[in-house]
Amino acid sequence: MAASLPSWIDDGTRHVWRPYAQMKTAAPPLPVVRTHGSRIELADGRSLVDGVASWWTACHGYNHPAIADAVRRQLDTMPHVMFGGLTHEPAARLAQRLCTLLGPGFDRVFYTDSGSVAVEVAMKMAVQYWLNQGDRRRTRFLAFRGGYHGDTFGTMAVCDPDEGMHSLFRGLLTQHVMAPLPRDEPTMAQLDAIVQEHADELAGILVEPLVQGAGGMLMHPPGVLRRLRELADRHGLLLIYDEIFTGFGRTGTMFAFEQADARPDIITLSKALTGGTLPLAATVASQGVFEGFWSDDPSHALMHGPTFMGNALACAAAHASLDLFEQEPRLAQVAALSAALEAGLAPCRDLPWVRDVRILGAIGVVELAPPFDRDALRARLIEAGVWVRPFGNIVYLTPAFTISDEDLALLLAAVRNAVCDLHPARSHDR
Ligand code: PLP
């Protein structure tokens, strides 16, 4: 079979440095030749049901014709133009649309091209907000254990220092204030004390609302966000929500923060913003934060400007994606998906080597008790015809909101069986 595979697979891939992989030992990447709906077609003819939606981006499934048409039309008019000194309708209208969608309090959109950079910009905005007022002490952030905000140097410093992927760089990163996310009164009291101690040096509080994604799909109730808002208000800190994973329906509401009566001062968005088609991110600030930069003093300007910011193709894709949220019953699909994930993963709860099964919106997680062979588990899932990428101790599903019942059934059965088979004496269903 290998002889009939296209030559780029060997000749080209051997020059590619892959993400999150020990190149010497990692299994070779699967060559993909086509995507559609919730399907990933491989060069050898296999078709996998995608349980990951390409790192949580492809919320409408792959190749949605409405997004493809919008991008094609934009390509004919203007693929990209620099954003320094110039502007264009797709970016201007998208900013207006995002602020309306986010609701009261959101006023200004700063575009970037990746989630990490959107968080970098949020952090830079928060620190400069204080610098512009002459306060040079507020340079640190309160961030949380289990959190993940990106892979750049600035964002690595606000990820979980031990559990995350960046512990190697310990000592080289800015030391922020790390705390466990408060889950009850005693831990809230601990957090109060930590903030009290560091209040004068904090620029803000940074949190992934409702779900800490790449840090382990750890979920917390909306009340936590209300407490963080109170804490931020009490100490005059900026509250930043990183909704790069949770934004655009993933947790059941358009934005996770809608489930708590607690709005942030800055929010970061990316991933599903373009329906998973083109790289685009946004850091959206409140009127109050923006006013901190409104000045006759040129040094009070936000000095940031990625080359591809406000890319017109990506903005056109984002408009088409938002149209789909308006025209099609996406949030109802998420609710149905949530119920199906709950029912489909429930049998895993009975297994002694399963620590937890948790569901929120279109996120289904099975947490395993180590040790187990993660590589074998990954391979087993691919053999079963699904693309699911367990990491740490978890197997998770974050499919497209539009996944068909048949594909979802296949996905759930594959996960149940793979998890059951981790212990040779037990098998659930075949
Ligand atoms: N913030 C959160 C919550 C994320 O989940 C991610 C990526 O998984 C990022 C930031 C970083 O985004 P990117 O990979 O686009 O830089």
Boltz pocket constraint, residues with backbone or C-beta under 6 A from the ligand:
constraints:
  - pocket:
      binder: B
      contacts: [[A, 55], [A, 113], [A, 114], [A, 115], [A, 116], [A, 117], [A, 119], [A, 148], [A, 149], [A, 150], [A, 151], [A, 208], [A, 213], [A, 214], [A, 242], [A, 243], [A, 244], [A, 245], [A, 246], [A, 270]]
      max_distance: 6.0
